[in-house]
Amino acid sequence: MITRRPRDVRLEGRTQAISMLMIIILVVFLVQLWLITIALEAHLAADRHLAVPTFIASGFCLALNLWLLKYLYDIDRTKE
């Protein structure tokens, strides 16, 4: 039976958590890109009833991504 050191187990779990966080950031970014495209198309078509809510939702995605990136940075900076 191969025993693993506790430090290796922690690093593996941390790597998986960071990878999952990066996937979530990528998905939120793609949703934000999709929303800003819809907002710009609606604005060019003079449809303010669709442009404003999608722009606000895109801004929310931006704020969420910035928060997630700061959280990821803080995780990366912590000592083991």
Phi, psi and omega per residue, in radians:
M1 nan 2.309 -3.133
I2 -1.617 2.159 3.086
T3 -1.704 2.439 3.136
R4 -1.862 2.510 3.127
R5 -1.238 2.557 3.137
P6 -1.030 -0.581 3.137
R7 -1.133 -0.700 3.125
D8 -1.148 -0.667 3.117
V9 -1.134 -0.751 3.112
R10 -1.098 -0.759 -3.127
L11 -1.143 -0.654 3.111
E12 -1.147 -0.753 3.096
G13 -1.120 -0.688 3.124
R14 -1.151 -0.701 3.109
T15 -1.108 -0.727 3.111
Q16 -1.131 -0.703 3.135
A17 -1.140 -0.734 3.135
I18 -1.173 -0.685 3.100
S19 -1.095 -0.758 3.118
M20 -1.128 -0.687 3.108
L21 -1.119 -0.693 3.100
M22 -1.141 -0.634 3.090
I23 -1.146 -0.739 3.108
I24 -1.097 -0.732 3.115
I25 -1.070 -0.734 3.134
L26 -1.121 -0.743 3.136
V27 -1.135 -0.770 3.120
V28 -1.107 -0.667 3.102
F29 -1.102 -0.750 3.127
L30 -1.144 -0.667 3.062
V31 -1.126 -0.709 3.113
Q32 -1.099 -0.747 3.115
L33 -1.081 -0.733 3.106
W34 -1.109 -0.753 -3.136
L35 -1.154 -0.721 -3.123
I36 -1.201 -0.549 3.062
T37 -1.137 -0.779 3.100
I38 -1.094 -0.729 -3.134
A39 -1.108 -0.734 3.141
L40 -1.195 -0.695 3.091
E41 -1.109 -0.734 3.116
A42 -1.152 -0.656 3.111
H43 -1.142 -0.736 3.112
L44 -1.177 -0.467 3.097
A45 -1.548 0.101 3.129
A46 1.071 0.620 3.092
D47 -1.868 1.490 -3.075
R48 -1.243 -0.394 -3.138
H49 -1.177 -0.418 3.087
L50 -1.764 -0.568 -3.046
A51 -1.177 -0.769 -3.058
V52 -1.174 -0.858 3.135
P53 -1.113 -0.651 3.133
T54 -1.240 -0.571 3.062
F55 -1.157 -0.709 3.113
I56 -1.138 -0.733 3.106
A57 -1.119 -0.655 3.092
S58 -1.145 -0.681 3.072
G59 -1.117 -0.653 3.068
F60 -1.108 -0.731 3.099
C61 -1.097 -0.665 3.092
L62 -1.085 -0.811 3.131
A63 -1.096 -0.714 3.111
L64 -1.105 -0.754 3.126
N65 -1.135 -0.714 3.108
L66 -1.101 -0.702 3.110
W67 -1.143 -0.756 3.123
L68 -1.118 -0.683 3.118
L69 -1.169 -0.663 3.076
K70 -1.136 -0.721 3.100
Y71 -1.093 -0.722 3.103
L72 -1.118 -0.715 3.097
Y73 -1.098 -0.739 3.130
D74 -1.138 -0.685 3.097
I75 -1.097 -0.731 -3.100
D76 -1.177 -0.507 -3.096
R77 -1.484 -0.257 -3.102
T78 -1.291 2.593 3.084
K79 -1.329 2.757 -3.116
E80 -1.320 nan nan
